[in-house]
Amino acid sequence: MARINANYNKLAAGYLFPEIARRTAEFVNANDGVEVMRLGIGDTTEPLTQAVLEGLHGSVDELSSPDTYSGYGDGEGKESLRKALADRYGERGAQLDETEVFISDGAKSDSANIQSLFSNDAVICVQDPAYPVYVDTNVIGGRTGDAVDGQYEGLVYLPCTEANGFVPEPPSEHVDLIYLCNPNNPTGAVATKSQLEAFVTYAREHKAVIFFDAAYSAYITDPELPKSIYELEGAETCAIELNSFSKDNGFTGLRLGWAVVPQALVAEDAEQGKLNTMWRRRQNTFFNGPANIVQDGALASLTPEGRRQSDEMVAYYKVNAKTIRDCLESIGLTVYGGSNAPYLWMKTPDGIDSWSFFDKLLSETHVVGTPGSGFGPSGEGFFRLSAFGHEEDIARAVQSIRDNLKL
């Protein structure tokens, strides 16, 4: 008799973004003709850059000839792309080589799949609030107990609050695996080198491993802030970094990211090289590598001209972030983030809860955002707004907030 994975039953509620979609659809159906403006889900909106398009088209053309046709690629990704990424890390002082870089279909997938390298009884630590995938996939994987008062038994939560600038200190107890997102989704906070050094020191002392999600690192323009965990001494022995082409090159629909698993990485029962070998085996067993066409588009984005165009895309979204922040602050709301990240973390007015503010914002201004409580217990009383959108749409949305939100 087939039996289900009962861990799915532990999931406390429907996934955050489908619930937003459900409530939005319900509002639209009840208000015929109303146009909803979206500042919620972090999907990019601007077209692919010319450099990327040329890379994609060139790769498609190669498939039309027997002389240049390519079939299955390496499970870890094209060597040329992996080397280009390793070289980019070198510019930040991180010495990596292509054997440590693995191309994937996205940082979201990697953040879930990377768990398979570690034992089922590993103690998991997450920032709170956190990107829901970190928590939910560990629940499904059987590494937690039931949800009690919004938190899962067995998980260690690090509250990110106004008091600590939304960047927590390392845990006081022993944990095995630590999820960090920097710049943070949803708060938009960016950790300093000294704050990350504390986590690296903790991980090395406890033989723990950090999963460092750097998917929004392209938005860090302050030269004093680290873009990679490997800018810190010793991080290569205790950290796996995850990243993506989605947010700086618009690959959300193309699906492409990478993981760095250093040769120097160790665990309590794994010497140097073991985890790198395990991940290579995992990827070649479960995965044939991303589409060759998409990888060629990404490779084009890493050329000097490709990077210039990518920087322009990031700058476009950062202008949107400033537009949103200026509006919210002008009407007396408290806002964090948005400077070195594409997300703004707004304190809900008058202490109302996050979902109530979602309904209020939607009904009064016809703008959709993301309730902070959907990212974890410490997100209650906050609200995430996204800078991803067309400039003119952002302008209309903030004007509606300025004119119609009743405070």
N, C-alpha and C positions, 0 to 999 in steps of 0.2 A: 504494500500500500504506500503510495506516494504521500509525503507529509511536507507541509510548508515550512519555510524558515520563520519560526514564530517571533523572531526579533522584529519583524516588520510591525507586529502588533504593539510593540513598545513605542513606536513613533507617536509623539504626543498629539500632533495635529497635522492637518494637510500642509503641504509645502507652502512656504510663505507666498511665493509669486503666483501660483495658481489661485490662492485665496484672494489676492489683490485683483486678479483678473475676474474672478467670480463676482466680487462686490462691485467692480466697475461696470461689468456687463449688466448687472441687476439695476444699477443706477441709470444707465443709458436706456435700458428697456422701459423704465418707468418715467423717463423724461424725454419724450420723442423730440428729436431735432437738436438736442443739446450736444455740443462738441466738447469732448473731454481732452484736456491737455496733459501730457504725461511727463512727469519729472521723477519717475519711479525706477523701473528696472534698468540696470546698467548695460543696456545694449547700445552699441555705437550706431550712428546714423549717417555719417558722411561717407561719400564714395571712396573706393580704394584709390590709392595714389597712382599716378602715371607710371612710376617705376615698378610698382607691384603688378599693375595691369600688363606691362610689357613682359615681365617675367612669366606671368601666367600664360599669356598668348604664345610666347616663344616655346614654352613647355608643351602646350597643346600641339603646336606645329610639329614638334619633334615626334609626336606619336603618330604622325601621318606617314612616316617613311620607315621602311624596314631597317635602314641604316642607323636611325636615331631612336627607334622605338625602345621603350623601357617597360619591363613588367614589374614583378615583385622587387622591392628594394630591401635594404637592410632594415631589420626590425627596430634598430636603434636610430634610424634616420640616415639621410644622406651625409656622407663624410664631409663634403664641402660646406654644408650648412652647419654641421656640428663644429667644424674648425672655425668658421666665421664667428660663431657665438663665443667660442673659447677665446678668440682674439679680442672680442669686445670686452669680456671680463678682464682681460689683461690690461686694458686701458684704465680700469679702476684699481689696478694693483693686485688683482686676484689671478694667481697663476694656475690655470687649468689647461687641460688638453682635451682633444675631441673624444677620447675614450671615456671621459667623465660626463659628457653631454648626451642626453637621450631625447630625441624628437618624439612628440606625442600628438594626440588630437586635442590637447588642451590642459591647462593647469587644473581645471575642475576635475577632470578624469584622474589626473595624477594624484591629486590630493586624497582621493578615495583609494585608488589602486595601490599607492605606496605602502598602505597599512599591511599588505600581504607579506612584506618582508619581515614582519615582527610577530612575536608570539601573541596568542589570543588573550593572554592574561596581562598584557602590557597596560600600564596605568596611563591614561590619556589626559593631557592638560590642554585646555583651550582658553583663549581670551573670551571675555564676556562683556559686550556682545561680540559675536563672531559670524562669519559666513556660514549659513546653515549646513552646507555640505560637510564641513569638518565633523560636526556633531552627529548628523543623521546617518552618515555612512559608518561611523563607529558603532552607533546603535544597531544598525543592520548587521554589522560584523560581529555582534555579540560581546562587545567590550564594555557594555554598561548594564546597569540594572534598569528598573522602571523610572519613569518620570514622576517626580514628587515636587509639587509646588514650583513647576517650571524648570527644574533641574534634574538631570539624570543621575541616579545613584552610580557611584563608581567613577564618575568624571570629576576632574579637578578644574574648577572655574577660577579664572583670574579676572576679577572685576575691573573694567575700564570705566572710570568715572571722571567727573569734573575735577575732583580733588587730585587725581594723579595725571591729569592732562590726557586721559584715555590711553595711557601707556602704563601697563602694570609692572610690578616687580616680579622676579621669578618666584615660583611657589615656595612655601615654607616647608612643605613635606616632599617626600621622594616621589617623582613621577618618571616615566620612561620615555614618553613621546610628547613633544610640545608643538602645538600649532601656533605659529605667529604669522600675521598678515601685515605687511609693511610696504607702502602706505596701507593703512587699515581700511578694510571694508567691514563695517559701514561708517566708522567714525571719521575717516579722513585724517586721523592722527598719524604722524611719522615719528618713529623712534630715533633718538640721537645715537651716536656711536657708544657713548658711555652706557646708555640704557640697554643696547644690544649686547655690549660686553658683559653685562651682568648675567644675561641668559647663556652666553657662551661659557662663561666661568661655571655657572651652575651645571650645564650639560656635561662639561668635561669632568667635573667632580663626581657627578652621579652616573656617568656613562649613559646619559640620556641622549636622545636624538631630537633635533629641532627640525620640523618641517616649515621652511620659510617661504611663504607665498609672496612673491615679489611682482605679481601680475600688473601692479600699477606703478612700478618703479620709474617708468618714463616720465611720470608727472612730477618727480622730485627735481626741482630746479635750484634749490638751496645747496650750494657746493659743500656745506658743512654736514649735510645729512647723507648717510650711506644709502646707496641704491641696492647693494648686494650684501648679504651676510658675510661673504668671503672677503670683504674689505677689513674684517676684524681678524686679528691674529688668532690662529688656532681653530677658527670656525670650520675649516675643511675636515677636522677630525670628528665633528659632532653635528653637522648640519647638512640637510638635503634642501636644495633651493628649487622652487617651482616658478615658472614664468610662462608668459603667453604673448602671442602676436596680436591678440584681440584688441586690446585697449589703445595701443599706439599705432596700429596699422589697419584696424577695422576688420580683423579676421574672425569676428564672432560667428559668422556663418560658414566660413571656410574651415574653421576648427584646426588650430595649430598652436602648440606650446612646446615646452621642454622642461626636463628635470635635470638637475646636476647632482650626480651621486659620486662624490670624490673617491679616488683610490685610497686616500688617507682616512676615510670615515671608519669608525670603529663602533662596536657595541659591546655589551658585557661579555658575550660569548662569540664575538666575531672580530678577527684581526683585520688589519688593513687589506683592502681589496675584496674581501668576502661580500660585502653588501653591494659593491659595484657589480660583481659577477652574478649575484642573485638577481639584481634588477635587470641585467642584460638577459639572463635566462627567462625571467618573467615576461619581458617584452617580446622576445622571440617566440615564446610559447603561446602567448595570448594575442599577439599583435603582429601584423606584417609591416608596420610603419605607416605613416600618413601618406596621402596621395602624393605622388611625385610632382604633379602639377602645382599643388599648394606649396610644397617645399621650395620649388623654384621661385614662386612668387615671394616667399619669405626671404630667400637668398637675395633677391633683387632689392628688398627693403633694407638690407644691411650694407649695400654699396654706399659710397659717400653721398651720391644724389638721392638714393633711397632714404637714407637717414635724414637728410635735410627735409624731404617731403614728409616723413614721419613726424619730425619735430614740429612742422607746421600744423599737422593734424592735432597733435597734443596741445599746441598753443591755442588753437581754435576752441577746444573744449575748456581750456583754462579760462578763457575770456567768458565763456558761458557761466563757469563757476563764480566768477567775480560778479557777474550780472545778478545772479541769484542771491549771493551773499549781500550785496549792496542793498537789494530790495528788502530782504528780511530784516536787516539791521535798521533800515530806514523807518520801519514800522514798529520798532522796539523789541524785536525778537532776538534771542541769544543764539548765536550760530558758531559752530566750530568747523574745522576742516576747510577744504576748498582751496587751500593755498598751494600745497604740494600733492594734491590728490583731486580726483574728479568728483568726490562726494562731499556733501555738506551735512553736518550733524546738528540739527536744530532742536533746541529745548522746547517742548510743547508749552503753550501759554497756560497760565493759571493752574498748572499741575494736572491737566487732564490727561487721561491715559492715551497711549499711542493710537489704538484703533479708533477711539472716539475722535481724535484729531483727524485721522484719515477720513472718517465720514464727514466731519465738519468741513475740511478743506475741499473735499469732492463736492459736497452739496452747495457750499457758498461760492466757491471759485471755479469749480469744474476742473480742478487740478488734481492729478494722482501722484502721490508720493509713496514712501515705504515706511510702515510703522516700525519703530525701533524695537519693540518687544518681540518682533518676529526674528530678531537676531540673537535673542537670549534675554534672561531676566534683567540684566543691567541695562538693557536697551529700553526698558519701560520709561516713559516720560520723555522720549526723544523720537526724532523723525528724520529719516534719510531722504535727501533730495539729490538727484543726479544731474551732472552737467552735460550728459550725453543727449544731444538733440540739435536740431537746426537752430541757428542763431535767432531767426525770426520767430520760431515757435517758443523758444525760451523767453524772448522779449514779451510775447503775448501772455504767456503763463504768469510771469512775474507781475505784469501790469494788472492782471486779473486778481492776483493775490493782494497787491497794493490797494486796489479799488474796492474789493468785495469781502475780504476776510474780516470778520467781526471780532475785534479784540477788546 
